[in-house]
Amino acid sequence: MKPRIQSFVIVGVTNEGKKFRPSDWADRLCGVMSAFGSDNRMMYSPYVRPGCSLKGDKTVVVDARLHDVEALAYNFLVNFAKDNNLQVDYLDPASTAV
């Protein structure tokens, strides 16, 4: 069965409720997916952005369109969350929040 491709948010809290460390994990992860723009400045990908939850937890928002552009990068982010036992919130496909 083919996995469903959808936008999601990686929350910096483990499934056991512990904060994920280091504290700048979201910036580091988004930095891996960033690139230099035409103005020679580093820019976050439009598909992978840092954020925070209403509780103040760091998050990374992953747009499902990343899978169409670079499936390996999308799978890397899915596996990062799994490997680190992080909470993941899937977004409604009709949502424009991403």
mmCIF file as gemmi writes it, N, C-alpha and C atoms, coordinates in Angstrom:
data_model
loop_
_atom_site.group_PDB
_atom_site.id
_atom_site.type_symbol
_atom_site.label_atom_id
_atom_site.label_alt_id
_atom_site.label_comp_id
_atom_site.label_asym_id
_atom_site.label_entity_id
_atom_site.label_seq_id
_atom_site.pdbx_PDB_ins_code
_atom_site.Cartn_x
_atom_site.Cartn_y
_atom_site.Cartn_z
_atom_site.occupancy
_atom_site.B_iso_or_equiv
_atom_site.pdbx_formal_charge
_atom_site.auth_seq_id
_atom_site.auth_asym_id
_atom_site.pdbx_PDB_model_num
ATOM 1 N N . MET Axp A 1 ? 0.839 -1.186 0 1 0 ? 1 A 1
ATOM 2 C CA . MET Axp A 1 ? 0 0 0 1 0 ? 1 A 1
ATOM 3 C C . MET Axp A 1 ? 0.885 1.25 0 1 0 ? 1 A 1
ATOM 4 N N . LYS Axp A 2 ? 0.584 2.182 -0.868 1 0 ? 2 A 1
ATOM 5 C CA . LYS Axp A 2 ? 1.359 3.405 -1.008 1 0 ? 2 A 1
ATOM 6 C C . LYS Axp A 2 ? 1 4.374 0.126 1 0 ? 2 A 1
ATOM 7 N N . PRO Axp A 3 ? 2.021 4.958 0.818 1 0 ? 3 A 1
ATOM 8 C CA . PRO Axp A 3 ? 1.714 5.892 1.897 1 0 ? 3 A 1
ATOM 9 C C . PRO Axp A 3 ? 1.073 7.16 1.347 1 0 ? 3 A 1
ATOM 10 N N . ARG Axp A 4 ? 0.193 7.734 2.124 1 0 ? 4 A 1
ATOM 11 C CA . ARG Axp A 4 ? -0.492 8.96 1.734 1 0 ? 4 A 1
ATOM 12 C C . ARG Axp A 4 ? 0.451 10.145 1.921 1 0 ? 4 A 1
ATOM 13 N N . ILE Axp A 5 ? 0.578 10.948 0.889 1 0 ? 5 A 1
ATOM 14 C CA . ILE Axp A 5 ? 1.439 12.121 0.942 1 0 ? 5 A 1
ATOM 15 C C . ILE Axp A 5 ? 0.59 13.301 1.389 1 0 ? 5 A 1
ATOM 16 N N . GLN Axp A 6 ? 0.966 13.917 2.517 1 0 ? 6 A 1
ATOM 17 C CA . GLN Axp A 6 ? 0.216 15.075 2.992 1 0 ? 6 A 1
ATOM 18 C C . GLN Axp A 6 ? 1.115 15.995 3.797 1 0 ? 6 A 1
ATOM 19 N N . SER Axp A 7 ? 0.667 17.229 3.926 1 0 ? 7 A 1
ATOM 20 C CA . SER Axp A 7 ? 1.405 18.203 4.721 1 0 ? 7 A 1
ATOM 21 C C . SER Axp A 7 ? 1.319 17.823 6.187 1 0 ? 7 A 1
ATOM 22 N N . PHE Axp A 8 ? 2.386 18.148 6.931 1 0 ? 8 A 1
ATOM 23 C CA . PHE Axp A 8 ? 2.396 17.81 8.35 1 0 ? 8 A 1
ATOM 24 C C . PHE Axp A 8 ? 3.278 18.771 9.124 1 0 ? 8 A 1
ATOM 25 N N . VAL Axp A 9 ? 3.129 18.719 10.433 1 0 ? 9 A 1
ATOM 26 C CA . VAL Axp A 9 ? 3.924 19.535 11.344 1 0 ? 9 A 1
ATOM 27 C C . VAL Axp A 9 ? 4.657 18.605 12.286 1 0 ? 9 A 1
ATOM 28 N N . ILE Axp A 10 ? 5.976 18.746 12.351 1 0 ? 10 A 1
ATOM 29 C CA . ILE Axp A 10 ? 6.776 18.004 13.327 1 0 ? 10 A 1
ATOM 30 C C . ILE Axp A 10 ? 6.842 18.881 14.575 1 0 ? 10 A 1
ATOM 31 N N . VAL Axp A 11 ? 6.405 18.351 15.694 1 0 ? 11 A 1
ATOM 32 C CA . VAL Axp A 11 ? 6.389 19.089 16.955 1 0 ? 11 A 1
ATOM 33 C C . VAL Axp A 11 ? 7.595 18.663 17.778 1 0 ? 11 A 1
ATOM 34 N N . GLY Axp A 12 ? 8.267 19.608 18.404 1 0 ? 12 A 1
ATOM 35 C CA . GLY Axp A 12 ? 9.477 19.341 19.177 1 0 ? 12 A 1
ATOM 36 C C . GLY Axp A 12 ? 9.208 18.743 20.532 1 0 ? 12 A 1
ATOM 37 N N . VAL Axp A 13 ? 8.297 17.778 20.573 1 0 ? 13 A 1
ATOM 38 C CA . VAL Axp A 13 ? 7.949 17.057 21.798 1 0 ? 13 A 1
ATOM 39 C C . VAL Axp A 13 ? 7.865 15.578 21.431 1 0 ? 13 A 1
ATOM 40 N N . THR Axp A 14 ? 8.501 14.738 22.232 1 0 ? 14 A 1
ATOM 41 C CA . THR Axp A 14 ? 8.45 13.307 21.955 1 0 ? 14 A 1
ATOM 42 C C . THR Axp A 14 ? 7.06 12.768 22.279 1 0 ? 14 A 1
ATOM 43 N N . ASN Axp A 15 ? 6.801 11.575 21.809 1 0 ? 15 A 1
ATOM 44 C CA . ASN Axp A 15 ? 5.508 10.943 22.1 1 0 ? 15 A 1
ATOM 45 C C . ASN Axp A 15 ? 5.328 10.68 23.589 1 0 ? 15 A 1
ATOM 46 N N . GLU Axp A 16 ? 6.424 10.715 24.355 1 0 ? 16 A 1
ATOM 47 C CA . GLU Axp A 16 ? 6.344 10.565 25.813 1 0 ? 16 A 1
ATOM 48 C C . GLU Axp A 16 ? 6.155 11.904 26.512 1 0 ? 16 A 1
ATOM 49 N N . GLY Axp A 17 ? 6.141 13.009 25.745 1 0 ? 17 A 1
ATOM 50 C CA . GLY Axp A 17 ? 5.903 14.326 26.312 1 0 ? 17 A 1
ATOM 51 C C . GLY Axp A 17 ? 7.146 15.112 26.7 1 0 ? 17 A 1
ATOM 52 N N . LYS Axp A 18 ? 8.335 14.615 26.347 1 0 ? 18 A 1
ATOM 53 C CA . LYS Axp A 18 ? 9.579 15.331 26.675 1 0 ? 18 A 1
ATOM 54 C C . LYS Axp A 18 ? 9.952 16.281 25.548 1 0 ? 18 A 1
ATOM 55 N N . LYS Axp A 19 ? 10.512 17.45 25.921 1 0 ? 19 A 1
ATOM 56 C CA . LYS Axp A 19 ? 10.973 18.414 24.91 1 0 ? 19 A 1
ATOM 57 C C . LYS Axp A 19 ? 12.162 17.828 24.164 1 0 ? 19 A 1
ATOM 58 N N . PHE Axp A 20 ? 12.172 18.037 22.849 1 0 ? 20 A 1
ATOM 59 C CA . PHE Axp A 20 ? 13.26 17.543 22.009 1 0 ? 20 A 1
ATOM 60 C C . PHE Axp A 20 ? 14.424 18.515 22.088 1 0 ? 20 A 1
ATOM 61 N N . ARG Axp A 21 ? 15.619 17.985 22.195 1 0 ? 21 A 1
ATOM 62 C CA . ARG Axp A 21 ? 16.836 18.789 22.27 1 0 ? 21 A 1
ATOM 63 C C . ARG Axp A 21 ? 17.74 18.452 21.103 1 0 ? 21 A 1
ATOM 64 N N . PRO Axp A 22 ? 18.561 19.359 20.632 1 0 ? 22 A 1
ATOM 65 C CA . PRO Axp A 22 ? 18.847 20.679 21.181 1 0 ? 22 A 1
ATOM 66 C C . PRO Axp A 22 ? 17.71 21.653 20.903 1 0 ? 22 A 1
ATOM 67 N N . SER Axp A 23 ? 17.706 22.764 21.597 1 0 ? 23 A 1
ATOM 68 C CA . SER Axp A 23 ? 16.601 23.701 21.502 1 0 ? 23 A 1
ATOM 69 C C . SER Axp A 23 ? 16.478 24.345 20.121 1 0 ? 23 A 1
ATOM 70 N N . ASP Axp A 24 ? 17.548 24.352 19.34 1 0 ? 24 A 1
ATOM 71 C CA . ASP Axp A 24 ? 17.49 24.951 18.002 1 0 ? 24 A 1
ATOM 72 C C . ASP Axp A 24 ? 17.31 23.904 16.894 1 0 ? 24 A 1
ATOM 73 N N . TRP Axp A 25 ? 16.754 22.755 17.245 1 0 ? 25 A 1
ATOM 74 C CA . TRP Axp A 25 ? 16.601 21.661 16.294 1 0 ? 25 A 1
ATOM 75 C C . TRP Axp A 25 ? 15.806 22.078 15.056 1 0 ? 25 A 1
ATOM 76 N N . ALA Axp A 26 ? 14.752 22.876 15.246 1 0 ? 26 A 1
ATOM 77 C CA . ALA Axp A 26 ? 13.893 23.258 14.118 1 0 ? 26 A 1
ATOM 78 C C . ALA Axp A 26 ? 14.658 24.137 13.124 1 0 ? 26 A 1
ATOM 79 N N . ASP Axp A 27 ? 15.44 25.077 13.655 1 0 ? 27 A 1
ATOM 80 C CA . ASP Axp A 27 ? 16.236 25.941 12.776 1 0 ? 27 A 1
ATOM 81 C C . ASP Axp A 27 ? 17.284 25.128 12.028 1 0 ? 27 A 1
ATOM 82 N N . ARG Axp A 28 ? 17.899 24.182 12.707 1 0 ? 28 A 1
ATOM 83 C CA . ARG Axp A 28 ? 18.907 23.333 12.058 1 0 ? 28 A 1
ATOM 84 C C . ARG Axp A 28 ? 18.289 22.488 10.947 1 0 ? 28 A 1
ATOM 85 N N . LEU Axp A 29 ? 17.132 21.894 11.253 1 0 ? 29 A 1
ATOM 86 C CA . LEU Axp A 29 ? 16.474 21.039 10.274 1 0 ? 29 A 1
ATOM 87 C C . LEU Axp A 29 ? 16.035 21.854 9.057 1 0 ? 29 A 1
ATOM 88 N N . CYS Axp A 30 ? 15.472 23.023 9.277 1 0 ? 30 A 1
ATOM 89 C CA . CYS Axp A 30 ? 15.071 23.878 8.157 1 0 ? 30 A 1
ATOM 90 C C . CYS Axp A 30 ? 16.294 24.388 7.403 1 0 ? 30 A 1
ATOM 91 N N . GLY Axp A 31 ? 17.39 24.584 8.109 1 0 ? 31 A 1
ATOM 92 C CA . GLY Axp A 31 ? 18.625 25.017 7.468 1 0 ? 31 A 1
ATOM 93 C C . GLY Axp A 31 ? 19.155 23.995 6.483 1 0 ? 31 A 1
ATOM 94 N N . VAL Axp A 32 ? 18.968 22.721 6.795 1 0 ? 32 A 1
ATOM 95 C CA . VAL Axp A 32 ? 19.392 21.653 5.884 1 0 ? 32 A 1
ATOM 96 C C . VAL Axp A 32 ? 18.62 21.745 4.575 1 0 ? 32 A 1
ATOM 97 N N . MET Axp A 33 ? 17.38 22.205 4.638 1 0 ? 33 A 1
ATOM 98 C CA . MET Axp A 33 ? 16.526 22.287 3.456 1 0 ? 33 A 1
ATOM 99 C C . MET Axp A 33 ? 16.555 23.663 2.787 1 0 ? 33 A 1
ATOM 100 N N . SER Axp A 34 ? 17.389 24.563 3.264 1 0 ? 34 A 1
ATOM 101 C CA . SER Axp A 34 ? 17.433 25.916 2.713 1 0 ? 34 A 1
ATOM 102 C C . SER Axp A 34 ? 18.439 26.012 1.571 1 0 ? 34 A 1
ATOM 103 N N . ALA Axp A 35 ? 18.403 27.143 0.878 1 0 ? 35 A 1
ATOM 104 C CA . ALA Axp A 35 ? 19.313 27.372 -0.254 1 0 ? 35 A 1
ATOM 105 C C . ALA Axp A 35 ? 19.604 28.867 -0.363 1 0 ? 35 A 1
ATOM 106 N N . PHE Axp A 36 ? 20.645 29.186 -1.095 1 0 ? 36 A 1
ATOM 107 C CA . PHE Axp A 36 ? 20.963 30.591 -1.336 1 0 ? 36 A 1
ATOM 108 C C . PHE Axp A 36 ? 20.073 31.132 -2.441 1 0 ? 36 A 1
ATOM 109 N N . GLY Axp A 37 ? 19.53 32.337 -2.206 1 0 ? 37 A 1
ATOM 110 C CA . GLY Axp A 37 ? 18.7 32.998 -3.201 1 0 ? 37 A 1
ATOM 111 C C . GLY Axp A 37 ? 19.548 33.786 -4.182 1 0 ? 37 A 1
ATOM 112 N N . SER Axp A 38 ? 18.888 34.462 -5.104 1 0 ? 38 A 1
ATOM 113 C CA . SER Axp A 38 ? 19.594 35.244 -6.12 1 0 ? 38 A 1
ATOM 114 C C . SER Axp A 38 ? 20.354 36.425 -5.511 1 0 ? 38 A 1
ATOM 115 N N . ASP Axp A 39 ? 19.962 36.825 -4.296 1 0 ? 39 A 1
ATOM 116 C CA . ASP Axp A 39 ? 20.65 37.922 -3.609 1 0 ? 39 A 1
ATOM 117 C C . ASP Axp A 39 ? 21.795 37.419 -2.723 1 0 ? 39 A 1
ATOM 118 N N . ASN Axp A 40 ? 22.172 36.148 -2.899 1 0 ? 40 A 1
ATOM 119 C CA . ASN Axp A 40 ? 23.26 35.508 -2.145 1 0 ? 40 A 1
ATOM 120 C C . ASN Axp A 40 ? 22.981 35.433 -0.649 1 0 ? 40 A 1
ATOM 121 N N . ARG Axp A 41 ? 21.721 35.396 -0.283 1 0 ? 41 A 1
ATOM 122 C CA . ARG Axp A 41 ? 21.331 35.233 1.122 1 0 ? 41 A 1
ATOM 123 C C . ARG Axp A 41 ? 20.643 33.88 1.278 1 0 ? 41 A 1
ATOM 124 N N . MET Axp A 42 ? 20.908 33.254 2.402 1 0 ? 42 A 1
ATOM 125 C CA . MET Axp A 42 ? 20.286 31.96 2.69 1 0 ? 42 A 1
ATOM 126 C C . MET Axp A 42 ? 18.792 32.18 2.923 1 0 ? 42 A 1
ATOM 127 N N . MET Axp A 43 ? 17.969 31.335 2.293 1 0 ? 43 A 1
ATOM 128 C CA . MET Axp A 43 ? 16.519 31.431 2.434 1 0 ? 43 A 1
ATOM 129 C C . MET Axp A 43 ? 15.956 30.051 2.761 1 0 ? 43 A 1
ATOM 130 N N . TYR Axp A 44 ? 14.988 30.029 3.683 1 0 ? 44 A 1
ATOM 131 C CA . TYR Axp A 44 ? 14.299 28.772 3.967 1 0 ? 44 A 1
ATOM 132 C C . TYR Axp A 44 ? 13.534 28.322 2.727 1 0 ? 44 A 1
ATOM 133 N N . SER Axp A 45 ? 13.4 27.028 2.593 1 0 ? 45 A 1
ATOM 134 C CA . SER Axp A 45 ? 12.598 26.467 1.518 1 0 ? 45 A 1
ATOM 135 C C . SER Axp A 45 ? 11.144 26.881 1.709 1 0 ? 45 A 1
ATOM 136 N N . PRO Axp A 46 ? 10.414 27.11 0.626 1 0 ? 46 A 1
ATOM 137 C CA . PRO Axp A 46 ? 8.988 27.413 0.774 1 0 ? 46 A 1
ATOM 138 C C . PRO Axp A 46 ? 8.187 26.19 1.24 1 0 ? 46 A 1
ATOM 139 N N . TYR Axp A 47 ? 8.832 25.022 1.234 1 0 ? 47 A 1
ATOM 140 C CA . TYR Axp A 47 ? 8.156 23.785 1.609 1 0 ? 47 A 1
ATOM 141 C C . TYR Axp A 47 ? 8.477 23.305 3.018 1 0 ? 47 A 1
ATOM 142 N N . VAL Axp A 48 ? 9.492 23.89 3.651 1 0 ? 48 A 1
ATOM 143 C CA . VAL Axp A 48 ? 9.92 23.464 4.991 1 0 ? 48 A 1
ATOM 144 C C . VAL Axp A 48 ? 10.24 24.716 5.797 1 0 ? 48 A 1
ATOM 145 N N . ARG Axp A 49 ? 9.41 24.999 6.803 1 0 ? 49 A 1
ATOM 146 C CA . ARG Axp A 49 ? 9.57 26.239 7.569 1 0 ? 49 A 1
ATOM 147 C C . ARG Axp A 49 ? 9.487 25.976 9.068 1 0 ? 49 A 1
ATOM 148 N N . PRO Axp A 50 ? 10.283 26.723 9.835 1 0 ? 50 A 1
ATOM 149 C CA . PRO Axp A 50 ? 10.151 26.609 11.297 1 0 ? 50 A 1
ATOM 150 C C . PRO Axp A 50 ? 8.899 27.344 11.773 1 0 ? 50 A 1
ATOM 151 N N . GLY Axp A 51 ? 8.44 26.956 12.925 1 0 ? 51 A 1
ATOM 152 C CA . GLY Axp A 51 ? 7.283 27.605 13.531 1 0 ? 51 A 1
ATOM 153 C C . GLY Axp A 51 ? 7.233 27.258 15.004 1 0 ? 51 A 1
ATOM 154 N N . CYS Axp A 52 ? 6.098 27.528 15.614 1 0 ? 52 A 1
ATOM 155 C CA . CYS Axp A 52 ? 5.898 27.115 17.005 1 0 ? 52 A 1
ATOM 156 C C . CYS Axp A 52 ? 4.424 26.817 17.221 1 0 ? 52 A 1
ATOM 157 N N . SER Axp A 53 ? 4.16 25.993 18.208 1 0 ? 53 A 1
ATOM 158 C CA . SER Axp A 53 ? 2.779 25.615 18.508 1 0 ? 53 A 1
ATOM 159 C C . SER Axp A 53 ? 2.161 26.647 19.442 1 0 ? 53 A 1
ATOM 160 N N . LEU Axp A 54 ? 0.891 26.51 19.685 1 0 ? 54 A 1
ATOM 161 C CA . LEU Axp A 54 ? 0.217 27.409 20.617 1 0 ? 54 A 1
ATOM 162 C C . LEU Axp A 54 ? 0.767 27.265 22.032 1 0 ? 54 A 1
ATOM 163 N N . LYS Axp A 55 ? 1.357 26.11 22.325 1 0 ? 55 A 1
ATOM 164 C CA . LYS Axp A 55 ? 1.961 25.875 23.639 1 0 ? 55 A 1
ATOM 165 C C . LYS Axp A 55 ? 3.389 26.396 23.712 1 0 ? 55 A 1
ATOM 166 N N . GLY Axp A 56 ? 3.917 26.923 22.603 1 0 ? 56 A 1
ATOM 167 C CA . GLY Axp A 56 ? 5.281 27.438 22.574 1 0 ? 56 A 1
ATOM 168 C C . GLY Axp A 56 ? 6.324 26.422 22.174 1 0 ? 56 A 1
ATOM 169 N N . ASP Axp A 57 ? 5.912 25.235 21.758 1 0 ? 57 A 1
ATOM 170 C CA . ASP Axp A 57 ? 6.858 24.214 21.317 1 0 ? 57 A 1
ATOM 171 C C . ASP Axp A 57 ? 7.343 24.541 19.91 1 0 ? 57 A 1
ATOM 172 N N . LYS Axp A 58 ? 8.623 24.301 19.666 1 0 ? 58 A 1
ATOM 173 C CA . LYS Axp A 58 ? 9.17 24.504 18.325 1 0 ? 58 A 1
ATOM 174 C C . LYS Axp A 58 ? 8.565 23.473 17.384 1 0 ? 58 A 1
ATOM 175 N N . THR Axp A 59 ? 8.357 23.885 16.143 1 0 ? 59 A 1
ATOM 176 C CA . THR Axp A 59 ? 7.798 22.992 15.133 1 0 ? 59 A 1
ATOM 177 C C . THR Axp A 59 ? 8.486 23.224 13.798 1 0 ? 59 A 1
ATOM 178 N N . VAL Axp A 60 ? 8.293 22.265 12.9 1 0 ? 60 A 1
ATOM 179 C CA . VAL Axp A 60 ? 8.692 22.408 11.514 1 0 ? 60 A 1
ATOM 180 C C . VAL Axp A 60 ? 7.478 22.034 10.671 1 0 ? 60 A 1
ATOM 181 N N . VAL Axp A 61 ? 7.072 22.942 9.793 1 0 ? 61 A 1
ATOM 182 C CA . VAL Axp A 61 ? 5.923 22.721 8.922 1 0 ? 61 A 1
ATOM 183 C C . VAL Axp A 61 ? 6.442 22.226 7.576 1 0 ? 61 A 1
ATOM 184 N N . VAL Axp A 62 ? 5.927 21.081 7.148 1 0 ? 62 A 1
ATOM 185 C CA . VAL Axp A 62 ? 6.366 20.455 5.898 1 0 ? 62 A 1
ATOM 186 C C . VAL Axp A 62 ? 5.192 20.429 4.929 1 0 ? 62 A 1
ATOM 187 N N . ASP Axp A 63 ? 5.374 21.063 3.793 1 0 ? 63 A 1
ATOM 188 C CA . ASP Axp A 63 ? 4.345 21.118 2.753 1 0 ? 63 A 1
ATOM 189 C C . ASP Axp A 63 ? 4.424 19.85 1.904 1 0 ? 63 A 1
ATOM 190 N N . ALA Axp A 64 ? 3.284 19.237 1.639 1 0 ? 64 A 1
ATOM 191 C CA . ALA Axp A 64 ? 3.241 17.998 0.853 1 0 ? 64 A 1
ATOM 192 C C . ALA Axp A 64 ? 3.809 18.185 -0.551 1 0 ? 64 A 1
ATOM 193 N N . ARG Axp A 65 ? 3.79 19.403 -1.074 1 0 ? 65 A 1
ATOM 194 C CA . ARG Axp A 65 ? 4.327 19.648 -2.419 1 0 ? 65 A 1
ATOM 195 C C . ARG Axp A 65 ? 5.818 19.352 -2.5 1 0 ? 65 A 1
ATOM 196 N N . LEU Axp A 66 ? 6.496 19.306 -1.345 1 0 ? 66 A 1
ATOM 197 C CA . LEU Axp A 66 ? 7.913 18.94 -1.334 1 0 ? 66 A 1
ATOM 198 C C . LEU Axp A 66 ? 8.114 17.565 -1.955 1 0 ? 66 A 1
ATOM 199 N N . HIS Axp A 67 ? 7.17 16.666 -1.735 1 0 ? 67 A 1
ATOM 200 C CA . HIS Axp A 67 ? 7.281 15.306 -2.274 1 0 ? 67 A 1
ATOM 201 C C . HIS Axp A 67 ? 7.37 15.326 -3.796 1 0 ? 67 A 1
ATOM 202 N N . ASP Axp A 68 ? 6.624 16.229 -4.438 1 0 ? 68 A 1
ATOM 203 C CA . ASP Axp A 68 ? 6.658 16.325 -5.902 1 0 ? 68 A 1
ATOM 204 C C . ASP Axp A 68 ? 7.991 16.886 -6.395 1 0 ? 68 A 1
ATOM 205 N N . VAL Axp A 69 ? 8.575 17.787 -5.613 1 0 ? 69 A 1
ATOM 206 C CA . VAL Axp A 69 ? 9.831 18.431 -5.995 1 0 ? 69 A 1
ATOM 207 C C . VAL Axp A 69 ? 11.022 17.528 -5.682 1 0 ? 69 A 1
ATOM 208 N N . GLU Axp A 70 ? 11.021 16.947 -4.475 1 0 ? 70 A 1
ATOM 209 C CA . GLU Axp A 70 ? 12.142 16.105 -4.03 1 0 ? 70 A 1
ATOM 210 C C . GLU Axp A 70 ? 11.632 15.087 -3.017 1 0 ? 70 A 1
ATOM 211 N N . ALA Axp A 71 ? 11.264 13.927 -3.517 1 0 ? 71 A 1
ATOM 212 C CA . ALA Axp A 71 ? 10.688 12.878 -2.669 1 0 ? 71 A 1
ATOM 213 C C . ALA Axp A 71 ? 11.649 12.433 -1.566 1 0 ? 71 A 1
ATOM 214 N N . LEU Axp A 72 ? 12.949 12.391 -1.858 1 0 ? 72 A 1
ATOM 215 C CA . LEU Axp A 72 ? 13.916 11.967 -0.84 1 0 ? 72 A 1
ATOM 216 C C . LEU Axp A 72 ? 13.946 12.934 0.341 1 0 ? 72 A 1
ATOM 217 N N . ALA Axp A 73 ? 13.827 14.224 0.076 1 0 ? 73 A 1
ATOM 218 C CA . ALA Axp A 73 ? 13.807 15.218 1.153 1 0 ? 73 A 1
ATOM 219 C C . ALA Axp A 73 ? 12.546 15.05 2.003 1 0 ? 73 A 1
ATOM 220 N N . TYR Axp A 74 ? 11.407 14.832 1.363 1 0 ? 74 A 1
ATOM 221 C CA . TYR Axp A 74 ? 10.151 14.609 2.083 1 0 ? 74 A 1
ATOM 222 C C . TYR Axp A 74 ? 10.286 13.374 2.973 1 0 ? 74 A 1
ATOM 223 N N . ASN Axp A 75 ? 10.802 12.29 2.406 1 0 ? 75 A 1
ATOM 224 C CA . ASN Axp A 75 ? 10.968 11.049 3.173 1 0 ? 75 A 1
ATOM 225 C C . ASN Axp A 75 ? 11.967 11.225 4.309 1 0 ? 75 A 1
ATOM 226 N N . PHE Axp A 76 ? 13.012 12.016 4.093 1 0 ? 76 A 1
ATOM 227 C CA . PHE Axp A 76 ? 13.973 12.311 5.15 1 0 ? 76 A 1
ATOM 228 C C . PHE Axp A 76 ? 13.267 12.957 6.348 1 0 ? 76 A 1
ATOM 229 N N . LEU Axp A 77 ? 12.385 13.912 6.09 1 0 ? 77 A 1
ATOM 230 C CA . LEU Axp A 77 ? 11.682 14.601 7.169 1 0 ? 77 A 1
ATOM 231 C C . LEU Axp A 77 ? 10.704 13.67 7.891 1 0 ? 77 A 1
ATOM 232 N N . VAL Axp A 78 ? 10.017 12.827 7.136 1 0 ? 78 A 1
ATOM 233 C CA . VAL Axp A 78 ? 9.121 11.835 7.749 1 0 ? 78 A 1
ATOM 234 C C . VAL Axp A 78 ? 9.924 10.919 8.662 1 0 ? 78 A 1
ATOM 235 N N . ASN Axp A 79 ? 11.052 10.442 8.171 1 0 ? 79 A 1
ATOM 236 C CA . ASN Axp A 79 ? 11.882 9.52 8.956 1 0 ? 79 A 1
ATOM 237 C C . ASN Axp A 79 ? 12.57 10.219 10.128 1 0 ? 79 A 1
ATOM 238 N N . PHE Axp A 80 ? 12.909 11.497 9.991 1 0 ? 80 A 1
ATOM 239 C CA . PHE Axp A 80 ? 13.476 12.256 11.107 1 0 ? 80 A 1
ATOM 240 C C . PHE Axp A 80 ? 12.499 12.247 12.284 1 0 ? 80 A 1
ATOM 241 N N . ALA Axp A 81 ? 11.247 12.513 11.997 1 0 ? 81 A 1
ATOM 242 C CA . ALA Axp A 81 ? 10.231 12.524 13.061 1 0 ? 81 A 1
ATOM 243 C C . ALA Axp A 81 ? 10.071 11.136 13.682 1 0 ? 81 A 1
ATOM 244 N N . LYS Axp A 82 ? 10.027 10.11 12.844 1 0 ? 82 A 1
ATOM 245 C CA . LYS Axp A 82 ? 9.891 8.737 13.346 1 0 ? 82 A 1
ATOM 246 C C . LYS Axp A 82 ? 11.097 8.322 14.181 1 0 ? 82 A 1
ATOM 247 N N . ASP Axp A 83 ? 12.288 8.558 13.644 1 0 ? 83 A 1
ATOM 248 C CA . ASP Axp A 83 ? 13.518 8.131 14.311 1 0 ? 83 A 1
ATOM 249 C C . ASP Axp A 83 ? 13.702 8.797 15.669 1 0 ? 83 A 1
ATOM 250 N N . ASN Axp A 84 ? 13.211 10.025 15.804 1 0 ? 84 A 1
ATOM 251 C CA . ASN Axp A 84 ? 13.358 10.763 17.058 1 0 ? 84 A 1
ATOM 252 C C . ASN Axp A 84 ? 12.103 10.712 17.922 1 0 ? 84 A 1
ATOM 253 N N . ASN Axp A 85 ? 11.142 9.887 17.494 1 0 ? 85 A 1
ATOM 254 C CA . ASN Axp A 85 ? 9.916 9.657 18.271 1 0 ? 85 A 1
ATOM 255 C C . ASN Axp A 85 ? 9.18 10.97 18.555 1 0 ? 85 A 1
ATOM 256 N N . LEU Axp A 86 ? 9.121 11.85 17.541 1 0 ? 86 A 1
ATOM 257 C CA . LEU Axp A 86 ? 8.491 13.154 17.717 1 0 ? 86 A 1
ATOM 258 C C . LEU Axp A 86 ? 7.017 13.116 17.335 1 0 ? 86 A 1
ATOM 259 N N . GLN Axp A 87 ? 6.253 13.979 17.97 1 0 ? 87 A 1
ATOM 260 C CA . GLN Axp A 87 ? 4.839 14.112 17.646 1 0 ? 87 A 1
ATOM 261 C C . GLN Axp A 87 ? 4.694 14.73 16.262 1 0 ? 87 A 1
ATOM 262 N N . VAL Axp A 88 ? 3.73 14.232 15.506 1 0 ? 88 A 1
ATOM 263 C CA . VAL Axp A 88 ? 3.461 14.736 14.159 1 0 ? 88 A 1
ATOM 264 C C . VAL Axp A 88 ? 1.966 15.019 14.056 1 0 ? 88 A 1
ATOM 265 N N . ASP Axp A 89 ? 1.641 16.22 13.593 1 0 ? 89 A 1
ATOM 266 C CA . ASP Axp A 89 ? 0.252 16.595 13.334 1 0 ? 89 A 1
ATOM 267 C C . ASP Axp A 89 ? 0.086 16.713 11.828 1 0 ? 89 A 1
ATOM 268 N N . TYR Axp A 90 ? -0.855 15.952 11.274 1 0 ? 90 A 1
ATOM 269 C CA . TYR Axp A 90 ? -1.107 16.02 9.837 1 0 ? 90 A 1
ATOM 270 C C . TYR Axp A 90 ? -2.116 17.12 9.564 1 0 ? 90 A 1
ATOM 271 N N . LEU Axp A 91 ? -1.883 17.856 8.48 1 0 ? 91 A 1
ATOM 272 C CA . LEU Axp A 91 ? -2.741 18.985 8.138 1 0 ? 91 A 1
ATOM 273 C C . LEU Axp A 91 ? -3.794 18.567 7.137 1 0 ? 91 A 1
ATOM 274 N N . ASP Axp A 92 ? -4.928 19.191 7.229 1 0 ? 92 A 1
ATOM 275 C CA . ASP Axp A 92 ? -6.023 18.971 6.308 1 0 ? 92 A 1
ATOM 276 C C . ASP Axp A 92 ? -5.577 19.381 4.906 1 0 ? 92 A 1
ATOM 277 N N . PRO Axp A 93 ? -5.756 18.505 3.904 1 0 ? 93 A 1
ATOM 278 C CA . PRO Axp A 93 ? -5.31 18.846 2.55 1 0 ? 93 A 1
ATOM 279 C C . PRO Axp A 93 ? -5.939 20.133 2.011 1 0 ? 93 A 1
ATOM 280 N N . ALA Axp A 94 ? -7.118 20.485 2.489 1 0 ? 94 A 1
ATOM 281 C CA . ALA Axp A 94 ? -7.786 21.7 2.02 1 0 ? 94 A 1
ATOM 282 C C . ALA Axp A 94 ? -7.259 22.939 2.723 1 0 ? 94 A 1
ATOM 283 N N . SER Axp A 95 ? -6.399 22.743 3.73 1 0 ? 95 A 1
ATOM 284 C CA . SER Axp A 95 ? -5.862 23.855 4.504 1 0 ? 95 A 1
ATOM 285 C C . SER Axp A 95 ? -4.901 24.676 3.671 1 0 ? 95 A 1
ATOM 286 N N . THR Axp A 96 ? -4.952 25.982 3.866 1 0 ? 96 A 1
ATOM 287 C CA . THR Axp A 96 ? -3.994 26.871 3.198 1 0 ? 96 A 1
ATOM 288 C C . THR Axp A 96 ? -2.971 27.378 4.173 1 0 ? 96 A 1
ATOM 289 N N . ALA Axp A 97 ? -2.855 26.74 5.331 1 0 ? 97 A 1
ATOM 290 C CA . ALA Axp A 97 ? -1.947 27.195 6.385 1 0 ? 97 A 1
ATOM 291 C C . ALA Axp A 97 ? -0.49 26.955 6.038 1 0 ? 97 A 1
ATOM 292 N N . VAL Axp A 98 ? -0.219 26.11 5.062 1 0 ? 98 A 1
ATOM 293 C CA . VAL Axp A 98 ? 1.168 25.777 4.754 1 0 ? 98 A 1
ATOM 294 C C . VAL Axp A 98 ? 1.753 26.735 3.759 1 0 ? 98 A 1
